Amino acid sequence: MERAGKLLAKSARAVMSRDELAAAAWPAAAGRTIANRTRVAGLVRERLVVEVDDVLWQRNLHGLRRQILANFANLLDDAAPKELEFRIGVQRRPPQREEIPLSVSQDEADAISDPIWRHLYKASRRKATA
């Protein structure tokens, strides 16, 4: 009796490309922890290209590549990638707030949201310029 994953993989081959199939199978082949820290960039010929955060992840995953390829072979049979390549991906910047430039007439102290700190800043600025 075949596993449900293999049956689904066989039926998905008719609908999905090999690239999409390999990307969909990546979390199952590599494991959830590794899949959360990596991103599948694509399939180039028989090689699955995976982006990692840094050199340390690249080295560790390079050592695990035979295990991951064996997991792919169990999941996808002949549609499994034959090689893995781990590349260091571009670090994603977290969302940032837009900085509003100060106009000529606006006081820079107005950018301080806390009223006490704003008052102290203005008092110390007056004292320093006197």
Buried (B, 14 or more C-beta within 10 A) or exposed (E): EEEEEEEEBEEBBEEBEBBBBBBBBBBBBBBEEBBEEBBBBEBEEEBBBBBBBEEEBBEEBEEBBEEBBEBBBBBBEEBBBEEBBBEEBEEEEEEEEEEEEEEEEEEEEEEBEEEEEBEEBBEEEEEEEE
